[in-house]
Amino acid sequence: MATFLYRLGRFSYRRRGIVLIIWLAVLGLAGIGAATLAGNTSGGFSMPGTESQEARDHLAEVDPVANPGGAMARVVFVAPDGQTLATEQNAALVGAVVLQLNDLDKVAYATDPFSTGAVSGGGNYAYSQVAYEVEGLELGDADHDALEAALTPAREAGLTVEVGGDALQAIPETGVAEVLGVGIAAIVLIITFGSLVAAGLPLLTALIGIGVGVAGITTASGFIDLNSNTTILALMLGLAVCIDYALFIVSRYRHELKVREDGEEAAGYAVGTAGSAVVFAGLTVVIALAGLSIIRIPLLVAMGLAAAATVAISVLVALTLLPALLGFAGRRILPRRERKNTERPERTPMGEKWARFVVRFRVPVLILSLLGLGVLAVPAADLRLALPDDGMATADTTQRKAYDLITEGFGPGVNGPLVVVVDGADSTDPMAAATEIGARIGGLGEGVIVTPPRPAPDGTTVLLTVIPSSAPTDEATTDLVHAIRDARDGIRDDTGAVISVTGLTAMNIDISQKMYDALLPYLAIVVGLAFLLLMLVFRSILVPLKAALGFLLSVAATFGAVVAVYQWGWLDTVFNVDEPGPIMSLLPILLVGILFGLAMDYQVFLVTRMREDYVHGAGARDAVVTGFRHGARVVVAAAIIMISVFGGFIFADESLIRSIGFALAFGVLVDAFVVRMTIVPAVMALLGRSAWWLPRWLARILPNVDVEGEKLSRTLAAPERETVGAGAR
């Protein structure tokens, strides 16, 4: 591989004009596709194979008018102090709003609270359910403005009117904080390289790489259903790895340029060695992201494949476009003092000092590191998963105000009602069966309310609305859903009817359970595949095993930090946590997939250089120090850049993006500085030569991919030996 990449690097350097034109053409075509073929992204998602999804699909078939499948808005009315909504004036205001809501474009229906009984006992609170024919992200500013305009007369007349639900959902946008992360990355690059040209190349390749990737995803949205967060995730990850991979190759190129003088040769050797590490680092990320497909959740499959494609593009950019740009930069890639060959006193790098310290005190360093990660991981034992609702929105938003008003007027359970679908096809009297089922469900928990049964148009399906006494994300609500489902067999035996539970709250519970069930199998498959890949890279059993175990430590510590901040509310004002609560159901799977790939990046970047020095004759412990010295500066810069890029998303508008940004930034911090730069060299020093042990039979089976460039060095040295031999003769 190193030889092939060496030739690719030389070709791209030599034919830099053609390579640049090709990439600009690809970017242009992707941009044209995004501008002309893009479709709408989705804010919701389905969960095939779950009871709640199957019941929802069945309900959409038998009662499509009542269940249009689009966005929902809940308009809450509160009477002024000392009044009720039952007065003639206030009732007329509510009625006028409902009439206007029913006339809005894309609205399927808006319920009258006085007809549906959605008025509190004291008459002070009421709410109307507004069902749209399209999803929330398909509603534009004009639709939001029309909704607000319909509420204005009642507000001006003295009623308090707030709106909740996903009808107010907006497309996530990139904000100032994310741009600030890129700015910090630029500063780190300038400090690392001491050259504006060298600092600018990783950023330029990142812009082109993520431009192609994001434009491609946008184009694909015209043909397949994509979630609104797909592009943001691809942007977040693509930006980080593009800069990372370019940083690694540019750093090696600068080193080779000082040794070899010839720019084309230096570019070839940099791509052949550092580029090999980039290929395998990228492969681990792609495996981790593409592995999300095994969970069979359409949302995660689309997000994972889109991000994996963006990472693959980042690798191609680093291997082809970057050496071409190095050709344009020439020796300007070096700091001015090095171009002028100004001698500077040799100083021991901080990376080498740290490596020598870790190697010398490897046992206490290892014990302290493990204890620290163990303490950080403690909160992870309390991890609870859920989907965000209006109760987790910012306190000053109308969604959060509507949620709180519903809780005050009707109780927390009204914010997350359950829908029990009674299939009475095998029952002699579906309505009588539904009435009996409603009575049973009402007795399953204190304060549980079941509304009168409502028949669907097909004549055999009956709907029951169950109002829990607890909030949608409370464990008591989850227990109620399980209790209803556990009573299914007895109900079927007694009434002949089959029941299923659906609604947003039930879907939330099913999603969380499916995520829990999928986490360990996904982790095993991804880590197993990556273990085999790393065995190819390092030709060792213990090094890949150590890499995998170190990743598990990083994940445990990161989960602990996420629970402490987002679930327990520690440092909530610092990290923009509006309302502590359960962790997003999608976060653990996404965190494992993304963080694993990034962790393996640092493992490959650091340890391949250690192996390269070991293969070329250094002692096992000396190779740890020298390899660390060469790779530490780059890994530190890459980690700071990733932390900056991911950290910028902590202040995004979307709660999922905020939590992913924090988790990835913290995960990179722990994995890079504690696991890869502390625990790894300590363990490598303890293992000594044993770290590179590989059974002979396995060494014969495994192909030698030559990541460290040993074969490349011999190939390049052969002509020189022949020339020397000919001269001697």
C-alpha positions in Angstrom: 0.0 0.0 0.0 2.8 2.4 0.9 4.3 2.0 -2.5 1.0 2.6 -4.3 0.3 5.7 -2.2 3.9 6.9 -2.8 3.2 6.9 -6.5 -0.2 8.5 -6.1 1.4 11.3 -4.0 4.1 11.9 -6.6 1.6 11.9 -9.5 -0.7 14.4 -7.7 2.2 16.7 -6.9 3.5 16.5 -10.5 0.1 16.9 -12.2 -1.2 19.3 -9.6 -3.1 21.5 -12.1 -5.1 18.6 -13.4 -5.9 17.3 -10.0 -7.0 20.7 -8.7 -9.3 21.2 -11.8 -10.8 17.7 -11.3 -11.7 18.4 -7.6 -13.0 21.9 -8.4 -15.2 20.3 -11.2 -16.5 17.7 -8.7 -17.3 20.4 -6.2 -19.1 22.4 -8.9 -21.1 19.5 -10.1 -22.0 18.6 -6.5 -23.1 22.2 -5.9 -25.2 22.2 -9.1 -26.9 19.0 -7.9 -27.6 20.4 -4.5 -29.1 23.5 -6.0 -31.3 21.8 -8.5 -32.1 18.3 -7.2 -32.4 18.8 -3.4 -35.5 17.8 -1.6 -37.0 18.5 1.9 -35.4 16.9 5.0 -37.5 15.3 7.6 -37.8 16.1 11.3 -39.4 12.8 12.3 -38.4 9.2 11.9 -40.0 5.8 11.9 -39.0 2.8 14.0 -39.8 -0.4 12.0 -40.4 -3.5 14.0 -41.7 -1.8 17.2 -45.3 -2.2 18.5 -45.8 1.6 18.6 -44.8 2.0 14.9 -46.9 -0.9 13.7 -50.0 0.4 15.7 -49.4 3.9 14.3 -49.2 2.6 10.7 -52.4 0.6 11.3 -54.1 3.6 12.7 -53.1 5.7 9.7 -54.8 3.2 7.4 -58.1 2.8 9.3 -58.5 6.5 10.4 -56.5 8.7 8.1 -58.6 11.8 8.7 -57.9 11.7 12.5 -54.3 10.7 12.0 -52.9 12.6 9.0 -49.4 11.7 9.9 -48.1 15.2 9.9 -46.9 17.7 12.5 -49.0 18.5 15.5 -49.4 21.8 17.4 -51.1 22.2 20.8 -52.5 25.6 21.4 -53.1 26.3 25.1 -55.5 29.0 26.3 -55.4 30.4 29.8 -58.1 32.9 31.1 -57.0 36.2 32.8 -56.9 36.2 36.6 -60.4 36.1 38.2 -62.0 34.9 35.0 -62.7 31.5 33.3 -62.8 30.5 29.7 -66.5 29.7 30.0 -67.5 33.4 29.9 -69.3 34.4 26.7 -66.4 36.7 25.6 -63.6 34.3 26.4 -65.4 31.3 24.8 -66.0 33.4 21.7 -62.3 34.3 21.5 -61.3 30.6 21.8 -63.9 29.6 19.2 -62.7 32.3 16.8 -59.1 31.1 17.1 -60.2 27.5 16.4 -62.1 28.6 13.3 -59.1 30.5 12.0 -56.8 27.6 12.7 -59.0 25.2 10.7 -58.8 27.7 7.7 -55.0 27.7 7.7 -53.2 26.2 4.7 -51.8 22.6 5.4 -54.0 22.2 8.5 -56.0 18.9 8.5 -58.1 19.9 11.6 -58.1 21.9 14.8 -60.2 20.6 17.7 -62.6 22.7 19.7 -61.7 22.3 23.4 -65.3 22.8 24.5 -66.4 19.9 22.2 -63.6 17.5 23.1 -63.6 18.2 26.9 -60.1 19.7 26.8 -61.0 22.3 29.5 -59.7 22.1 33.0 -62.0 21.5 36.0 -61.9 25.2 37.1 -62.4 26.4 33.5 -59.2 28.4 33.5 -57.2 26.2 31.0 -58.1 24.7 27.7 -56.2 23.4 24.7 -56.8 22.7 21.0 -55.0 20.0 19.0 -54.0 21.2 15.5 -53.0 18.5 13.1 -51.1 19.4 9.9 -51.0 17.4 6.7 -47.2 17.7 6.4 -44.2 17.3 8.7 -42.9 20.1 10.9 -39.8 20.8 8.7 -42.1 21.2 5.7 -43.7 24.2 7.4 -42.0 27.4 6.5 -41.8 30.8 8.1 -45.1 31.8 6.3 -46.9 28.9 8.0 -45.4 29.8 11.4 -46.4 33.4 10.9 -50.0 32.3 10.0 -50.2 30.3 13.1 -49.1 33.2 15.2 -51.5 35.6 13.4 -54.4 33.3 14.3 -53.6 33.6 18.0 -53.0 37.3 18.0 -56.7 38.5 18.5 -57.1 36.3 21.6 -53.8 37.5 23.1 -54.7 41.1 22.5 -58.0 40.5 24.2 -56.2 39.4 27.4 -56.0 35.6 27.0 -52.6 33.8 27.5 -52.0 31.7 24.4 -49.0 29.5 23.9 -48.1 26.8 21.4 -46.3 23.5 21.7 -45.6 20.6 19.4 -43.4 19.8 16.5 -45.2 22.1 14.1 -42.8 24.9 15.2 -39.8 22.7 14.4 -37.1 24.6 12.5 -34.2 23.3 10.3 -31.0 23.3 12.3 -28.6 26.0 11.2 -24.9 26.6 11.6 -24.2 29.4 14.1 -21.4 31.7 15.3 -20.2 29.1 17.8 -19.5 26.5 15.1 -17.6 29.1 13.1 -15.6 30.0 16.2 -14.5 26.4 16.4 -13.1 26.6 12.9 -11.3 29.9 13.9 -9.7 28.2 16.9 -8.6 25.4 14.6 -6.9 27.9 12.3 -5.0 29.4 15.2 -3.9 26.0 16.4 -2.6 25.2 12.9 -0.7 28.4 12.7 1.0 27.7 16.0 1.7 24.1 15.1 3.3 24.9 11.7 4.5 28.4 12.1 3.5 29.1 8.6 0.3 30.7 7.2 0.6 28.6 4.0 1.0 25.3 6.0 -1.9 26.3 8.3 -4.1 27.3 5.3 -3.8 24.0 3.4 -5.7 21.8 5.9 -8.5 24.4 6.1 -8.7 24.7 2.3 -8.9 20.9 1.8 -11.5 20.7 4.6 -13.7 23.3 2.8 -13.5 21.4 -0.5 -14.0 18.0 1.1 -17.0 18.9 3.2 -18.3 21.0 0.4 -18.4 18.0 -1.9 -19.8 15.8 1.0 -22.5 18.1 2.2 -23.6 19.0 -1.4 -23.8 15.3 -2.2 -26.0 14.7 0.8 -28.2 17.7 -0.1 -28.6 16.3 -3.6 -29.4 12.8 -2.2 -32.3 14.4 -0.2 -34.2 14.8 -3.4 -34.2 11.0 -3.9 -34.3 9.5 -0.4 -35.8 10.6 2.9 -33.1 12.2 5.1 -33.4 13.6 8.6 -32.6 17.2 9.2 -29.7 16.3 11.4 -27.9 14.2 8.8 -26.2 17.1 7.1 -25.1 18.7 10.4 -23.6 15.4 11.6 -21.7 15.0 8.3 -20.5 18.6 8.5 -19.4 18.2 12.1 -17.4 15.0 11.5 -16.2 15.8 8.0 -14.7 19.1 9.0 -12.8 17.5 11.9 -11.4 14.6 10.0 -10.5 16.6 6.9 -8.4 18.9 9.0 -7.0 16.0 11.0 -5.8 14.0 8.0 -4.4 16.9 6.2 -2.5 17.9 9.4 -0.9 14.5 9.6 0.3 14.4 6.0 1.5 18.0 5.9 3.5 17.5 9.1 5.2 14.4 7.5 5.8 16.3 4.3 7.5 19.1 6.1 9.8 16.6 7.8 10.6 14.8 4.5 11.2 18.1 2.7 14.0 18.9 5.1 15.5 15.5 4.5 15.1 15.0 0.8 15.0 18.5 -0.6 13.0 17.4 -3.7 9.4 18.4 -3.2 7.9 15.6 -5.4 9.8 12.9 -3.6 8.9 14.4 -0.2 5.2 14.4 -1.2 5.4 10.9 -2.4 7.0 9.7 0.8 4.7 11.6 3.0 1.6 10.2 1.3 3.2 6.7 1.2 3.8 6.7 5.0 1.4 9.1 6.7 -1.1 8.6 4.0 -1.2 4.8 4.8 -2.1 5.7 8.4 -4.8 8.1 7.1 -6.3 5.3 5.0 -6.6 3.0 7.9 -7.7 5.7 10.3 -10.4 6.6 7.8 -11.4 3.0 7.4 -12.0 2.6 11.1 -14.3 5.7 11.0 -16.1 4.4 8.0 -16.6 1.0 9.5 -17.9 2.5 12.7 -20.4 4.8 10.9 -21.5 2.3 8.2 -21.9 -0.2 11.0 -24.9 1.8 12.2 -26.8 0.0 9.3 -26.9 -3.2 11.4 -29.3 -1.5 13.8 -31.9 -1.2 11.0 -33.2 2.2 12.1 -33.7 4.3 8.9 -32.7 7.5 10.7 -29.4 6.1 11.9 -28.7 4.2 8.7 -29.0 7.4 6.7 -27.0 9.5 9.2 -24.2 6.9 9.4 -23.9 6.3 5.7 -23.9 10.0 4.9 -21.2 10.7 7.5 -19.2 7.7 6.3 -19.3 8.9 2.7 -18.1 12.4 3.9 -15.2 10.7 5.7 -14.3 8.7 2.6 -14.2 11.9 0.6 -12.0 13.4 3.2 -9.5 10.6 2.8 -9.5 10.9 -1.0 -9.0 14.7 -0.7 -6.0 14.1 1.7 -4.4 11.6 -0.7 -4.8 13.5 -3.9 -5.8 17.1 -3.6 -3.5 17.8 -0.7 -0.2 16.7 -2.4 -1.3 18.8 -5.4 -1.7 21.9 -3.2 1.7 21.1 -1.7 3.1 21.3 -5.2 1.7 24.8 -5.5 3.0 25.8 -2.1 6.5 24.6 -2.7 9.0 25.4 0.1 6.7 28.1 1.4 5.1 25.2 3.5 8.1 25.6 5.8 8.6 28.5 8.3 10.8 31.3 6.9 13.7 30.5 9.2 13.8 26.9 7.9 13.6 28.1 4.3 16.7 30.2 5.0 18.4 27.3 6.9 18.7 29.4 10.0 20.1 27.1 12.7 18.3 27.0 16.0 19.5 25.3 19.2 18.2 21.8 19.5 15.6 21.5 22.2 13.9 18.5 23.6 10.2 18.6 22.5 7.6 18.5 25.2 6.2 15.4 23.7 9.5 13.6 24.2 9.7 14.8 27.8 6.2 13.6 28.5 6.9 10.2 26.9 10.1 9.7 29.0 8.2 10.6 32.1 5.4 8.2 31.4 7.8 5.4 30.4 9.8 5.9 33.6 6.8 6.0 36.0 4.6 3.8 33.9 3.0 1.9 36.8 1.8 4.9 39.0 0.8 6.8 35.8 -1.3 3.9 34.6 -3.0 3.4 38.0 -3.8 7.1 38.4 -5.2 7.3 34.8 -7.4 4.3 35.3 -8.7 5.6 38.7 -9.5 9.0 37.1 -11.4 7.4 34.2 -13.2 5.2 36.7 -14.4 8.1 38.7 -15.6 9.9 35.6 -17.5 6.8 34.5 -19.5 6.5 37.8 -22.5 8.6 36.7 -22.9 6.4 33.6 -24.6 3.8 35.8 -27.6 6.2 36.0 -28.0 6.6 32.2 -31.6 7.0 31.1 -32.6 7.4 27.5 -35.5 9.3 26.0 -36.5 11.6 23.1 -36.6 15.3 23.9 -40.0 17.0 24.4 -41.2 20.5 24.9 -40.4 20.1 28.6 -36.7 20.2 27.8 -37.0 23.3 25.6 -35.6 26.7 26.6 -37.7 28.3 29.4 -38.5 31.4 27.4 -39.9 29.6 24.3 -43.6 29.2 23.6 -43.2 25.4 23.5 -41.9 25.3 27.0 -44.5 27.7 28.3 -47.3 25.6 26.7 -45.9 22.5 28.3 -45.8 24.1 31.7 -49.3 25.5 31.3 -50.7 22.0 30.4 -49.0 20.6 33.5 -50.5 23.3 35.7 -54.0 23.0 34.3 -54.3 19.3 33.5 -51.4 17.4 35.0 -48.1 16.3 33.5 -49.5 13.2 31.8 -51.6 15.3 29.4 -48.3 16.3 27.7 -47.7 12.7 26.7 -51.0 10.8 26.3 -50.9 7.2 25.2 -53.1 5.8 22.5 -54.3 2.2 22.9 -55.5 0.7 19.7 -58.1 -2.0 20.2 -58.4 -4.4 17.3 -61.8 -6.0 17.8 -62.0 -8.0 14.6 -62.3 -11.2 16.6 -64.6 -9.7 19.2 -68.4 -10.0 19.2 -68.8 -6.4 20.3 -65.7 -4.2 19.8 -67.1 -1.2 21.7 -68.1 -3.3 24.7 -64.7 -4.9 24.7 -63.0 -1.5 24.5 -65.1 -0.2 27.4 -64.0 -3.2 29.5 -60.3 -2.7 28.5 -60.5 0.9 29.4 -61.7 0.0 32.9 -58.8 -2.4 33.3 -56.2 0.1 32.2 -57.6 2.7 34.5 -56.9 0.4 37.4 -53.2 -0.2 36.5 -52.0 2.9 38.2 -53.1 5.6 40.6 -54.4 8.7 38.8 -54.5 7.1 35.3 -57.4 8.5 33.2 -58.9 6.6 30.2 -61.2 8.6 27.9 -64.4 7.0 26.5 -63.7 4.7 23.5 -63.9 6.2 20.0 -64.6 3.9 17.1 -62.6 4.2 13.9 -64.4 4.2 10.5 -63.5 0.6 9.8 -66.0 -0.6 12.5 -63.7 -3.0 14.2 -60.9 -0.7 15.5 -61.5 1.3 18.7 -59.3 4.0 20.2 -58.6 4.7 23.8 -56.7 7.7 25.0 -54.8 7.0 28.3 -53.6 9.9 30.4 -50.8 8.9 32.8 -50.4 10.6 36.1 -46.7 11.2 35.4 -44.7 13.2 32.8 -43.8 11.6 29.4 -40.1 11.0 30.4 -40.8 9.7 33.9 -40.1 6.1 34.7 -43.6 5.7 36.0 -45.0 6.4 32.5 -42.6 3.7 31.1 -43.9 1.3 33.8 -47.5 2.0 32.8 -46.8 1.3 29.1 -45.2 -2.1 30.1 -48.1 -2.9 32.4 -50.6 -2.3 29.6 -48.6 -4.5 27.3 -48.2 -7.2 29.9 -52.0 -7.4 30.3 -52.4 -8.1 26.5 -52.8 -11.8 26.8 -55.4 -11.7 29.5 -57.4 -9.1 27.7 -57.3 -11.2 24.5 -58.5 -14.3 26.4 -61.3 -12.4 28.1 -62.6 -10.1 25.3 -61.2 -11.5 22.1 -59.7 -8.1 21.3 -56.0 -7.4 20.6 -54.5 -4.2 22.0 -51.4 -2.2 21.1 -50.0 1.0 22.6 -48.8 3.8 20.4 -48.5 7.6 20.6 -45.4 9.8 20.8 -44.6 8.7 24.4 -44.9 5.0 23.6 -42.7 5.5 20.5 -40.2 7.2 22.7 -40.1 4.3 25.1 -39.8 1.8 22.2 -37.0 3.7 20.6 -35.0 3.9 23.9 -35.4 0.2 24.5 -34.3 -0.6 21.0 -31.3 1.6 21.4 -30.4 -0.2 24.7 -30.8 -3.6 23.0 -28.7 -2.6 20.0 -25.8 -0.9 21.8 -23.8 -4.0 22.9 -24.2 -6.0 19.6 -23.2 -2.9 17.7 -20.2 -2.3 19.9 -19.1 -5.9 19.6 -19.4 -5.9 15.8 -17.7 -2.6 15.2 -14.9 -3.2 17.7 -14.4 -6.7 16.3 -14.0 -5.5 12.7 -11.7 -2.7 13.8 -9.6 -5.2 15.8 -9.0 -7.3 12.7 -8.2 -4.1 10.7 -5.7 -3.0 13.4 -4.1 -6.4 13.4 -3.3 -5.8 9.7 -1.9 -2.3 10.5 0.2 -3.2 13.5 0.9 -6.9 12.9 0.2 -7.5 16.6 -2.5 -8.9 18.9 -1.8 -7.0 22.1 -1.7 -3.5 20.4 -5.2 -3.8 18.8 -6.5 -5.3 22.1 -5.1 -2.4 24.1 -6.6 0.0 21.6 -10.1 -1.5 22.0 -10.0 -1.6 25.8 -8.8 2.0 25.9 -11.7 3.0 23.7 -14.1 1.3 26.2 -12.6 3.4 29.0 -13.1 6.5 26.9 -16.7 5.7 26.2 -17.5 4.9 29.9 -15.9 8.2 31.0 -17.7 10.1 28.3 -21.1 8.6 29.2 -20.5 9.5 32.8 -19.8 13.2 31.8 -22.8 13.3 29.6 -25.1 12.0 32.4 -23.6 14.4 34.9 -24.1 17.5 32.7 -27.3 16.7 30.7 -29.2 14.4 33.0 -28.1 15.6 36.5 -27.6 19.2 35.5 -24.1 19.8 36.7 -22.6 22.9 35.1 -25.8 23.4 33.2 -25.4 27.1 32.7 -21.9 26.6 31.3 -23.0 24.0 28.7 -26.3 25.6 27.8 -28.5 22.9 29.3 -32.0 24.4 29.6 -33.6 21.5 31.4 -31.7 18.5 32.7 -33.4 15.2 31.8 -32.9 11.8 30.1 -30.3 11.6 27.5 -31.2 11.6 23.8 -32.0 8.0 22.7 -29.8 8.3 19.6 -26.8 9.7 21.4 -25.1 6.5 22.8 -25.1 4.7 19.4 -23.9 7.8 17.6 -21.3 8.4 20.2 -19.9 4.9 20.1 -19.8 4.9 16.3 -18.1 8.3 15.9 -15.9 8.3 18.9 -14.6 4.8 18.1 -13.4 6.0 14.7 -11.8 9.1 16.0 -10.1 7.2 18.9 -8.6 4.8 16.3 -7.3 7.8 14.4 -5.1 8.8 17.3 -4.1 5.2 17.9 -3.0 4.8 14.3 -1.2 8.2 14.1 0.8 7.6 17.3 1.5 3.9 17.3 2.3 3.5 13.6 5.2 5.9 14.1 6.3 3.8 17.1 6.1 0.7 15.0 8.0 2.4 12.2 10.9 3.2 14.5 10.8 -0.3 16.0 10.8 -1.9 12.6 13.8 0.2 11.6 15.9 -1.0 14.5 14.9 1.0 17.7 14.5 -0.9 20.9 10.9 -1.5 22.1 10.9 1.2 24.8 13.0 3.6 22.8 10.6 3.3 19.9 7.8 4.4 22.3 9.7 7.6 23.1 10.9 8.4 19.6 7.6 7.5 18.0 5.8 9.6 20.5 8.2 12.5 19.9 7.4 12.5 16.2 3.6 12.1 16.6 2.7 13.9 19.8 2.7 17.4 18.4 0.5 16.5 15.5 -1.9 14.5 17.7 -2.1 17.3 20.3 -2.9 19.8 17.5 -5.5 17.4 15.9 -7.2 16.8 19.3 -7.4 20.5 20.1 -8.8 21.1 16.6 -11.4 18.4 17.0 -12.4 19.6 20.5 -12.8 23.1 19.1 -14.9 22.0 16.2 -17.1 19.7 18.2 -17.3 22.1 21.1 -18.7 24.8 18.9 -21.8 22.6 18.4 -22.5 22.6 22.2 -24.3 26.0 21.6 -26.3 24.9 18.6 -30.1 25.2 18.6 -30.9 21.5 18.2 -30.7 19.5 21.5 -29.4 16.4 19.8 -26.6 18.3 18.1 -25.7 20.1 21.4 -25.4 16.8 23.3 -23.4 15.1 20.4 -21.1 18.1 20.3 -20.4 17.9 24.0 -20.0 14.2 24.0 -17.6 14.1 21.1 -15.5 17.1 22.4 -15.2 15.5 25.9 -14.6 12.0 24.4 -11.8 13.3 22.2 -10.3 15.2 25.2 -10.3 12.0 27.3 -9.3 9.6 24.6 -6.5 11.7 23.1 -4.8 13.1 26.3 -5.6 10.4 28.8 -5.9 7.1 26.9 -3.7 7.5 23.8 -1.0 9.9 25.1 -0.8 8.5 28.7 -2.2 5.0 29.1 -1.0 3.8 25.7 2.7 4.6 26.1 2.6 3.4 29.7 1.2 0.0 28.6 3.6 -0.2 25.6 6.5 0.4 28.0 5.2 -2.3 30.3 4.8 -4.8 27.4 8.2 -4.0 25.8 8.9 -6.4 22.8 5.8 -8.4 23.7 3.6 -5.6 22.4 4.6 -6.6 18.8 4.2 -10.3 19.3 2.3 -12.1 16.6 2.1 -15.9 16.2 4.1 -17.2 13.2 1.1 -19.0 11.7 -1.0 -15.8 12.0 1.9 -13.7 10.5 1.9 -16.0 7.4 -1.9 -15.6 7.0 -2.1 -11.8 7.5 -1.2 -9.7 4.4 1.5 -7.2 5.0 0.0 -3.8 4.2 3.3 -2.0 5.1 1.8 1.0 6.8 5.2 1.9 8.3 6.8 2.1 4.8 9.4 -0.6 5.3 9.0 -2.1 1.9 8.9 1.4 0.4 12.2 2.3 2.0 13.8 -0.8 0.6 12.4 -0.1 -2.8 13.7 3.4 -2.8 17.0 2.3 -1.5 17.6 -0.4 -4.1 18.4 1.9 -7.0 20.9 3.8 -4.8 22.6 0.5 -3.8 22.8 -0.5 -7.5 24.3 2.9 -8.4 26.9 2.6 -5.6 27.7 -0.9 -6.6 28.2 0.1 -10.3 30.4 3.0 -9.2 32.6 0.6 -7.2 33.0 -1.7 -10.1 
